[in-house]
């Protein structure tokens, strides 16, 4: 009986892996050079939604920055693919986490930031273990701090004196690590 359970678990994982591979082929079709696609931070929720980050090489052979994507399972077992293009990040975050933080940052976007600007790593599956996240940041030479809110760790970069500097660091973190984050005023109520 025990062997049967192990075999069924392995078969389920293999089926899941094949499904992810199929989704990755579909996601790659949205990239400039599909054959060079690299995926990171891939995770699957209980509904079968697949989230992660992806990048590929440009025409000159250089890797572009990571972009977030989501593959949402439709009623017919197919997937709707959404790859970040600068205008649909909130839609992706609705499925993959971070939507509330993004809405809060958007609501405060025009407010002054006397204490500067933070880059806040989005909570959830893309963060992984706290020690892993901070170690990856340190490995890439990116200073960070950890703050606890309601008993949960939050990884912050900053504060930065200007929003432009915070956005540049946010872009660097996505490019180097494929880690999703939001720019928001330092000290803002979240």
LOFINU-67672 format. One record per residue (C-alpha): residue number from 1; residue in one letter; x, y, z. Coordinates in nm, 3 decimals, decimal comma, always signed. Layout:
residues N
(rec NUM "A" (X Y Z))
...
END
This chain:
residues 190
(rec 1 "X" (+0,000 +0,000 +0,000))
(rec 2 "X" (+0,282 +0,236 +0,092))
(rec 3 "X" (+0,455 +0,175 -0,243))
(rec 4 "X" (+0,129 +0,252 -0,425))
(rec 5 "X" (+0,100 +0,588 -0,249))
(rec 6 "X" (+0,460 +0,675 -0,339))
(rec 7 "X" (+0,406 +0,573 -0,703))
(rec 8 "X" (+0,087 +0,781 -0,725))
(rec 9 "X" (+0,263 +1,081 -0,571))
(rec 10 "X" (+0,549 +1,053 -0,820))
(rec 11 "X" (+0,303 +1,021 -1,109))
(rec 12 "X" (+0,118 +1,332 -0,991))
(rec 13 "X" (+0,444 +1,527 -0,975))
(rec 14 "X" (+0,546 +1,412 -1,323))
(rec 15 "X" (+0,207 +1,515 -1,461))
(rec 16 "X" (+0,237 +1,852 -1,291))
(rec 17 "X" (+0,590 +1,895 -1,424))
(rec 18 "X" (+0,474 +1,822 -1,780))
(rec 19 "X" (+0,192 +2,073 -1,740))
(rec 20 "X" (+0,437 +2,339 -1,621))
(rec 21 "X" (+0,665 +2,263 -1,916))
(rec 22 "X" (+0,370 +2,312 -2,152))
(rec 23 "X" (+0,282 +2,642 -1,988))
(rec 24 "X" (+0,645 +2,754 -2,011))
(rec 25 "X" (+0,640 +2,688 -2,386))
(rec 26 "X" (+0,331 +2,908 -2,413))
(rec 27 "X" (+0,487 +3,182 -2,198))
(rec 28 "X" (+0,808 +3,172 -2,407))
(rec 29 "X" (+0,604 +3,252 -2,717))
(rec 30 "X" (+0,547 +3,600 -2,569))
(rec 31 "X" (+0,922 +3,670 -2,557))
(rec 32 "X" (+1,157 +3,814 -2,821))
(rec 33 "X" (+1,370 +3,497 -2,837))
(rec 34 "X" (+1,159 +3,204 -2,707))
(rec 35 "X" (+1,437 +2,947 -2,731))
(rec 36 "X" (+1,644 +3,130 -2,468))
(rec 37 "X" (+1,369 +3,159 -2,203))
(rec 38 "X" (+1,479 +3,115 -1,841))
(rec 39 "X" (+1,223 +3,077 -1,562))
(rec 40 "X" (+1,253 +3,156 -1,193))
(rec 41 "X" (+1,042 +3,158 -0,877))
(rec 42 "X" (+0,787 +2,920 -1,034))
(rec 43 "X" (+0,500 +2,826 -0,806))
(rec 44 "X" (+0,160 +2,662 -0,843))
(rec 45 "X" (-0,139 +2,734 -0,623))
(rec 46 "X" (-0,419 +2,495 -0,530))
(rec 47 "X" (-0,632 +2,606 -0,830))
(rec 48 "X" (-0,353 +2,521 -1,074))
(rec 49 "X" (-0,253 +2,883 -1,138))
(rec 50 "X" (+0,117 +2,903 -1,226))
(rec 51 "X" (+0,314 +3,216 -1,134))
(rec 52 "X" (+0,675 +3,309 -1,182))
(rec 53 "X" (+0,928 +3,524 -1,358))
(rec 54 "X" (+1,079 +3,478 -1,703))
(rec 55 "X" (+1,345 +3,636 -1,920))
(rec 56 "X" (+1,506 +3,572 -2,256))
(rec 57 "X" (+1,783 +3,708 -2,472))
(rec 58 "X" (+1,735 +4,004 -2,702))
(rec 59 "X" (+1,843 +4,016 -3,066))
(rec 60 "X" (+2,199 +4,108 -2,960))
(rec 61 "X" (+2,226 +3,795 -2,744))
(rec 62 "X" (+2,203 +3,973 -2,406))
(rec 63 "X" (+1,957 +3,859 -2,141))
(rec 64 "X" (+1,674 +4,101 -2,075))
(rec 65 "X" (+1,541 +4,167 -1,724))
(rec 66 "X" (+1,299 +3,920 -1,567))
(rec 67 "X" (+0,928 +3,984 -1,610))
(rec 68 "X" (+0,643 +3,838 -1,408))
(rec 69 "X" (+0,390 +3,605 -1,565))
(rec 70 "X" (+0,082 +3,411 -1,467))
(rec 71 "X" (-0,089 +3,117 -1,634))
(rec 72 "X" (-0,451 +3,090 -1,523))
(rec 73 "X" (-0,628 +2,759 -1,580))
(rec 74 "X" (-0,953 +2,807 -1,770))
(rec 75 "X" (-1,265 +2,591 -1,748))
(rec 76 "X" (-1,160 +2,382 -2,046))
(rec 77 "X" (-0,823 +2,287 -1,891))
(rec 78 "X" (-0,628 +2,533 -2,105))
(rec 79 "X" (-0,430 +2,830 -1,972))
(rec 80 "X" (-0,467 +3,203 -2,020))
(rec 81 "X" (-0,113 +3,347 -2,024))
(rec 82 "X" (-0,035 +3,700 -1,903))
(rec 83 "X" (+0,322 +3,830 -1,924))
(rec 84 "X" (+0,407 +4,165 -1,762))
(rec 85 "X" (+0,442 +4,446 -2,012))
(rec 86 "X" (+0,442 +4,750 -1,784))
(rec 87 "X" (+0,064 +4,794 -1,785))
(rec 88 "X" (-0,070 +4,469 -1,640))
(rec 89 "X" (+0,136 +4,405 -1,325))
(rec 90 "X" (-0,165 +4,458 -1,095))
(rec 91 "X" (-0,361 +4,197 -1,290))
(rec 92 "X" (-0,076 +3,947 -1,245))
(rec 93 "X" (-0,049 +4,035 -0,875))
(rec 94 "X" (-0,423 +3,964 -0,832))
(rec 95 "X" (-0,338 +3,600 -0,902))
(rec 96 "X" (+0,017 +3,574 -0,768))
(rec 97 "X" (+0,015 +3,801 -0,460))
(rec 98 "X" (+0,091 +4,163 -0,385))
(rec 99 "X" (-0,224 +4,323 -0,525))
(rec 100 "X" (-0,321 +4,492 -0,196))
(rec 101 "X" (+0,028 +4,637 -0,153))
(rec 102 "X" (+0,022 +4,762 -0,514))
(rec 103 "X" (-0,320 +4,925 -0,466))
(rec 104 "X" (-0,196 +5,095 -0,149))
(rec 105 "X" (+0,117 +5,221 -0,326))
(rec 106 "X" (-0,093 +5,347 -0,619))
(rec 107 "X" (-0,327 +5,531 -0,379))
(rec 108 "X" (-0,028 +5,703 -0,215))
(rec 109 "X" (+0,169 +5,763 -0,537))
(rec 110 "X" (+0,107 +6,140 -0,545))
(rec 111 "X" (+0,161 +6,192 -0,172))
(rec 112 "X" (+0,488 +6,346 -0,052))
(rec 113 "X" (+0,753 +6,117 +0,094))
(rec 114 "X" (+0,944 +6,321 +0,354))
(rec 115 "X" (+1,118 +6,007 +0,484))
(rec 116 "X" (+1,205 +5,877 +0,136))
(rec 117 "X" (+1,097 +5,573 -0,063))
(rec 118 "X" (+1,113 +5,199 +0,004))
(rec 119 "X" (+1,123 +4,902 -0,229))
(rec 120 "X" (+0,912 +4,636 -0,058))
(rec 121 "X" (+0,948 +4,276 -0,170))
(rec 122 "X" (+0,605 +4,129 -0,226))
(rec 123 "X" (+0,503 +3,886 +0,047))
(rec 124 "X" (+0,412 +3,534 -0,044))
(rec 125 "X" (+0,541 +3,245 -0,244))
(rec 126 "X" (+0,779 +3,452 -0,455))
(rec 127 "X" (+0,970 +3,556 -0,144))
(rec 128 "X" (+1,062 +3,204 -0,037))
(rec 129 "X" (+1,237 +3,159 +0,297))
(rec 130 "X" (+1,341 +3,487 +0,457))
(rec 131 "X" (+1,701 +3,373 +0,496))
(rec 132 "X" (+1,713 +3,266 +0,129))
(rec 133 "X" (+1,575 +3,599 +0,009))
(rec 134 "X" (+1,815 +3,811 +0,213))
(rec 135 "X" (+2,108 +3,586 +0,119))
(rec 136 "X" (+2,027 +3,621 -0,252))
(rec 137 "X" (+2,011 +4,000 -0,214))
(rec 138 "X" (+2,344 +4,009 -0,031))
(rec 139 "X" (+2,499 +3,781 -0,294))
(rec 140 "X" (+2,403 +4,035 -0,562))
(rec 141 "X" (+2,535 +4,327 -0,353))
(rec 142 "X" (+2,191 +4,463 -0,266))
(rec 143 "X" (+2,150 +4,587 +0,092))
(rec 144 "X" (+1,818 +4,511 +0,260))
(rec 145 "X" (+1,651 +4,512 +0,597))
(rec 146 "X" (+1,374 +4,308 +0,757))
(rec 147 "X" (+1,079 +4,462 +0,936))
(rec 148 "X" (+0,803 +4,266 +1,109))
(rec 149 "X" (+0,439 +4,359 +1,050))
(rec 150 "X" (+0,168 +4,165 +1,226))
(rec 151 "X" (+0,425 +3,896 +1,302))
(rec 152 "X" (+0,528 +3,851 +0,937))
(rec 153 "X" (+0,868 +3,946 +0,797))
(rec 154 "X" (+0,883 +4,215 +0,529))
(rec 155 "X" (+1,199 +4,263 +0,324))
(rec 156 "X" (+1,273 +4,629 +0,247))
(rec 157 "X" (+1,534 +4,807 +0,041))
(rec 158 "X" (+1,585 +5,172 +0,125))
(rec 159 "X" (+1,480 +5,425 +0,213))
(rec 160 "X" (+1,592 +5,608 -0,098))
(rec 161 "X" (+1,582 +5,989 -0,119))
(rec 162 "X" (+1,388 +5,992 -0,447))
(rec 163 "X" (+1,122 +5,779 -0,609))
(rec 164 "X" (+1,341 +5,749 -0,920))
(rec 165 "X" (+1,623 +5,592 -0,715))
(rec 166 "X" (+1,378 +5,348 -0,556))
(rec 167 "X" (+1,238 +5,255 -0,898))
(rec 168 "X" (+1,591 +5,200 -1,031))
(rec 169 "X" (+1,665 +4,961 -0,741))
(rec 170 "X" (+1,332 +4,786 -0,798))
(rec 171 "X" (+1,426 +4,733 -1,164))
(rec 172 "X" (+1,772 +4,605 -1,060))
(rec 173 "X" (+1,622 +4,352 -0,817))
(rec 174 "X" (+1,382 +4,224 -1,083))
(rec 175 "X" (+1,658 +4,209 -1,345))
(rec 176 "X" (+1,910 +4,028 -1,124))
(rec 177 "X" (+1,683 +3,805 -0,916))
(rec 178 "X" (+1,340 +3,798 -1,074))
(rec 179 "X" (+1,199 +3,914 -0,741))
(rec 180 "X" (+0,877 +4,115 -0,756))
(rec 181 "X" (+0,849 +4,430 -0,544))
(rec 182 "X" (+0,659 +4,756 -0,507))
(rec 183 "X" (+0,785 +5,113 -0,454))
(rec 184 "X" (+0,607 +5,293 -0,169))
(rec 185 "X" (+0,676 +5,581 +0,068))
(rec 186 "X" (+0,895 +5,496 +0,366))
(rec 187 "X" (+0,686 +5,484 +0,680))
(rec 188 "X" (+0,355 +5,476 +0,491))
(rec 189 "X" (+0,075 +5,285 +0,660))
(rec 190 "X" (+0,041 +4,950 +0,485))
END
